[in-house]
Structures are given as C-alpha cells and as structure tokens.
C-alpha cells in the first residue's frame, strides 16, 4: 500500500470526522493499523455503522456520535487531538442543486465550526476534504490549482468556501490547514445505493444484478477516477508536509482521464456480463471533463500515488463481487 511506509509522529492522536463514511472509515482503519489513537465523529446521515464495525472494539479507537453543525460537539471531538482529518460533509452535486441551504449549513457552517474548535483545542494541523468541483466551468485540462472557473453548484460553492476558510485560519489564526481536492474517489466500502450514489459502485451493482444502468448525458464525459489508497496517502502525507505547504488546496487524483462509456464497458468486461446502458439527460451542475495536474501535490506534499485506474478498478470490482452477494442471485447491499 502507498501509505505503509509513512512514519507518523509518535504518540499523535487523530480525529476523523465522517468516520463512518466511505473515505473516513478507510482513514480510521489505516491509522489504527499504524498503531495510533483515533477518535471518530459521525452522525450517520450518510455513513454506515457497518463501515466502522471492525474498528469499534479496537483499543485505540474512540467514537462520538454527533453532528458538526453543533459547535459543542466539535469542541468535544477536538479535545486532546493533534491532527484533524475532516471528511464530514454532504456530497452530491445534483442534490445540492435541489437543496442548497443544507449544504450551507453542513458543509460551510459545519466546517467552520470544526476549524474554530480545532483552533481553540490547539490542534497542530487541520486536513480537510475539498473537491474538483471547485474548477467549475473552466475548460482548462488538466486542472491546475489557481485556474478555476465559475462555480456551477451549491456543493462546489461550499467546497470553495471551505478553502477560503482554510487559508484564513492558516494566515490569521495560525491553524495549519491543508485542503485536498478529491477527484472522483472510488474503492471498497463506497455505497452503491441511493439516487445520488457514485457512478462506479452504482454501475457495478446494476451490472451484477443484470439491470440496465442509466448514463447521464452522452457518456463521453471524462473523470479522473482516484482509488481510495491514494487518498489515504494524501491525507497522511499532509500531516507531515512542511509549514509552507499549509493554507493551500491541492489536487488529489492519479492524473488520468477515463471516459464514462469506456468505464461502463470496462466494468462489464471485468464482471463478465453483457448489459446495455440507457442514456438519460445531463445532470445539472456537472462538469463535462475532469483531469488533474498533481504536480503541486507531488512537490509540496510528497504525494506519489501508486494506484492507477486499472489497478484500482480491479480491486474495487473484486471487493463488490465479494460483498454484494451472499449467493449467485441475491444482492446484499
């Protein structure tokens, strides 16, 4: 694994918000495996208890069920913590187009609550999840930090606001913040269910179930799909980066580009299924093409992702084949 040789500070205590989510639960597991103490915070609005079931009885894991919109909860969660890995947020561009105010409350207010609580608690560094959606309508490829366009959704706005808060808290309050602009993260434990599910688990479950998935738009849109192990590496490396790397946001991806229709065909091939997709309307707020330049993260965070798309998608598909079924025709998740 790309993060196995990362040496974290001895005795450091970590807080992972959104600990029961896809990315958060993987971070919890990785840090516990490295012998460090971890506190998790989650309200289970989208995270699942089963994602942290394997960690709940670990002697180095403490869990708080609570919400980042409650400032007192944030204060309690940050007490005695050295590093915050802030993953808690509402995802989904389409949902944000329909319910913009809850994104302001959860993603903007919730994150500023966490930063202020971390400042008051004397946290050494605050790593937070941003998003490639902040590039908006910029036609530039690959995407380079500092060359953003007009924002296209309330979700993107909330992530851009997080970045502005991160710079402010670094510059004004000396809370060292680093933002990680995730590009279409995928991998084990990512939820395939729900109207707003991510495309890889959603397609995989449909194909395994011999159902017809819907591809929004013409299927020619492209994404820089990023395997979860790369994201874990980026978070841990951010804890170790030099101080001059703080107050900034970084592209976290592999640096590739996969066309959605070709992804679908690849999944059919890996799953040994023949399924034809349906094509639906474009999704409001979606970016057409996404491809990251990761040179800044390489230079300042020492980020060197080891998992390309082909390696990651095989691992992810194998995980879903094992965990979606209890028999040949029975879907579990």
N, C-alpha and C positions, 0 to 999 in steps of 0.2 A: 504494500500500500504506500501511496505517496507521502503519507504523514508519519509513517512508522518511526523514522529516524529523527523526527523533530524533538528536540530537547526543550521541554517547557520548564519555567523556573521552579526550582524545588520548593515544595510546600504551597504552591499557588492554589488559590481557591477560585473556582469558576461559577458564574451564573449563566445559565442558558435559558432565555425566555422563548416561549413557543416550544418548550421542551418535548411536548407530546406530538409535535408535528413531524413532517417528513424530514426536513433538514435538521431541526432541533434535536430529534431523537437520535439521529446519526451522530451529531456532535456530542451528545451526552455519552453515548456508548464509546466513542473514540477517546474522549478524555478520561473516562473511567478506566479504560483499558491501558492508559498510560500511567495509572496509579495516582491520579489527582482527585481531590474532592470537588464534587459538582452539586450545585443546587439548581433545581429545575423549577420553572414557573410556567403555568399554563391554565387557561380557563376552559379548555376542551370545546371551544366554539368550533374549531375545525380539527384540532389534534385528537388523537385517539389514545385511550388508556392502554390499549394493547401495544402501542408503539414503545411504551416505556415499561412494559410488564417485566422485561428481563433486567431492568435496572432498579426497580423499586426496592428490592431487598438487598441491593449492594450496600456494603457498609460505608462506602464513601459517597452515597447519593442521598440527598435530601430533597423532598418535593413539596412545593407550595401550590395549592390550587387557588388561583386568584387571577385578577384582571389588571392589565397595565393601565387601564383608564382610572384605576383607583390609586391615588398617589401614596397613600399609606401602605398599600400592598407593595408598591415599588420600593419604598424605603425599607421595608422589612426584608425584601428579597435581596437588596444590595448590601445589607449589613455584613461586614466582615469579608467582602468579596474583593478579589484583586482584578479579575478580568470579567467583563460582561460581554457575552456573545448574544446580541439582541436579534432574535429571529421572529418574535411575535408580531404578527400583522395580519390584516385581511388581504388575501391575494385576489386575483382575477380582474383583469381589465373590463370584461363585459359586465360583471356585477357592479363595478364601480360606476359604470355609465347609468345604471338603473338606481343605485342607492348611494349617491355621492357623499351624503352627510355622515354616514357611518365610517367612511374612510377618513374623513377629517377627525372624527372622534378617536378612532382606534389607531390609525397609522401616524397621524400628526401629533395629536394630543398625547396619545399613549407613549410615543417615542420620546417626546419632550419631557414627559413625566419620568421616564427611565433615565434620561440624561441628567436631569436635575437630581434625582435620587442618587445616581452614581456619583455625581459631584459632591453631594453632601456626605456620602459614605466614604469618600477618599479612594474611590476605585482608581486603579492605575491606568487602565485602558478600556475603552468602550468600542467594541466592534459591532457594526450594525448592518443589516441586510438592506441594500438598495436594489435597483432593478435596471435592466437595459431599457425599460420603457421610458426612462428619462431622456432618451435620444429623440423621442417624438417623431416629427416628420422630416428630420434631417436625412437627405438622400446619400450622404457620405458613407462609403463602405471601404474598408472596415470601419467600425465605430471607434472613434478616438475621444478620450476624455478631453473636454473643453470645446468640442464641436457638436453641441446639442442643438436640436431644432425646437419647434413649437410643441408643447406638450399636447397629447391627444386624449387624455383621460384623467378623471379624478385620481385613479390609482397612481398614474405617473406623477401627477402633481404632489401627491402625498409623499412619494419617494424623493422627489426633488426637494421638498420642504425638509425632509429628514437630513439630506445632505447639507442644506444651509444651516440647520441647527447644529450639525456635527462640526462644521467649520467655526461657527460662532462659539460653541462650547470649548473648542480647542484654543481659539485665539483669545477669547475673553476670560474664560474660567479655568483654563489650563487642564481641562479634562481631555485627555488624548483620545480623539475619535478617529476611526477609520471606517469608511463606507465601502461595501462590496456590492458592485453592480452585477448581480447574478444574471446570466444568460441561460434561460430555459433549462433549469436543473432537472435531472431525472435520475432514477435509480430505485433501489429496494426501499420499500415502505411507502412509496408515493401512491396516494389514494386514487384508484381508478373510477370511483363512483361520484355521482353528482353532476349536475348540469354544468358546473364550472371546472370539472376535472381537467388536469393537464392532458395534453394530447397523447403522449406515449403510453401511459397506463390505460387511458380511455380506449385507444385503438387496440391495444393488446388484449384487453378484456373482451372487447367486441369480437375480435378475430377468433380468440379461443372459444367463444360462445357461438361461433358461426353466425354472428349477427352482422348487419350492414352498418358500419360507422359513417358518420357524416363528416365530410371535409368542408370546412367553411371556405368560400371563395373558389378559385380555380385550382388550388392545390399547388401552385407554383411559388407560393411564398416560401421563404427560407429562414431557417433558425440555426443559431449556434448552440446546439444541444450540448449540455455540460454535465458530465457524470458526477454523482454526489461525492465521490472520493476527492475530486479536485476542489470542491467547495470546502470540505473539511480541511484540506491542506491550506487553502487561502485563509480560513479563519485562524488556524493555529499559527501560521506564519505572520499574520497581522499582529498577534500578541507579542512577537519578537522583533518586529521591524524597528528601525531607528526612529527617534522622535520626529525627525524632519519628514517622515512619511505620513504623519498624522495631520488631521484637518483636511483630508482629501478623500476622494472616492476613486475606486479602481474597477476596471472591467475584470470580471471573473468568469472565464469561459475556457474552452480549449483553443479557440481561434479557428474554428472551421465553419462550414455552412452546409446545411442539409435541406434539400427541397422537400416539402411536406409529402408530396405524392411519392417521391422516391423512398421516404421514410416508411410510408404505408406499405409499399411493395417489399421493402426490406423486412418488415415485421411479418408479412405473410410468408416470406421465404424462411425465416428463422423458425416460425411456428408450423411450417409445413401445411399451410392452409391456402385455399383459393377462395377469396372473398372479394366482391366488388364494392367499392365505396359509393356513397351518394354525395352529391355536391350541394352545399347549401349556400346561403347568402354570406357575404363578407361580414365579419364581426366589427361592430362599431368600436373605434379606438385602437384597433390592431395596427401594428407596424408591419409593413409588407416584407421587409428583409432585415435580417439581424445577423451580423458577423462582427466579432470583436477583435480589436487590436489589443493584445495583452502585454505589450512591451513595457508599459509603465508599471504594471504589477510585477513583471519579471525583475525589473530594475530596483524598485523600491521595497517590494515585499518579499523578494526572492521566491516568487511564485513560479513553479515549473511543473505544470500539470502533466501527469503520467498517463491519464486515461483518455484516449481519443474516442470518437463516437463509436467506431466499430467494436472496440473492446468493451466500452460501457454498455452498448445496447445488447450485446450477447449476455453479459452478466445480469442486466435488468430482466431480459426475457426469461432467462433460466430461473430467476427468483419468482417471477409471476407464474411460471408454469408449476412451480413447486407449491406456491401459496394460494393460488386462486382456486384450486380444485382439491377435493378430497376423493373424487373418483373421476372417471373419464368424462362424465356428463354433468357433474354437479359443481356449480360455481359457488365458492365460499364467500369471497369479498364482494 
